[in-house]
Amino acid sequence: MKSFEVHGTFRMGDRMQKFTKIINGMNEKSVIEKLYCDLGSRHRVKRNNIKIIKIEEIKNGKK
């Protein structure tokens, strides 16, 4: 498993909320899916209200 750091924003009410999350996954596609599921279940955010700005792979505990 690889670790990825995901930066982005999501709409919360009438404002945009920034986020940074570290998610484990096999590739970027699976990490994006986990991110959508996590934010959707925690904050009731629809996928079209989530904007991913950057995804970085973290190697050996470092960016």
TAUR-V65954 format. One record per backbone hydrogen bond with DSSP energy under -1.0 kcal/mol. NH is the residue of the N-H (numbers start at 1). CO is the residue of the C=O. If there is no record, write none. Layout:
[[NH;CO] [NH;CO]]
This chain:
[[2;25] [4;23] [5;56] [6;21] [7;54] [8;19] [9;51] [10;17] [11;49] [12;15] [15;12] [17;10] [19;8] [21;6] [23;4] [25;2] [31;27] [32;28] [33;29] [34;30] [35;31] [36;32] [37;33] [38;34] [39;35] [40;36] [41;37] [42;38] [43;39] [44;40] [49;46] [50;47] [51;9] [53;7] [54;7] [56;5] [58;3] [59;62] [62;59]]
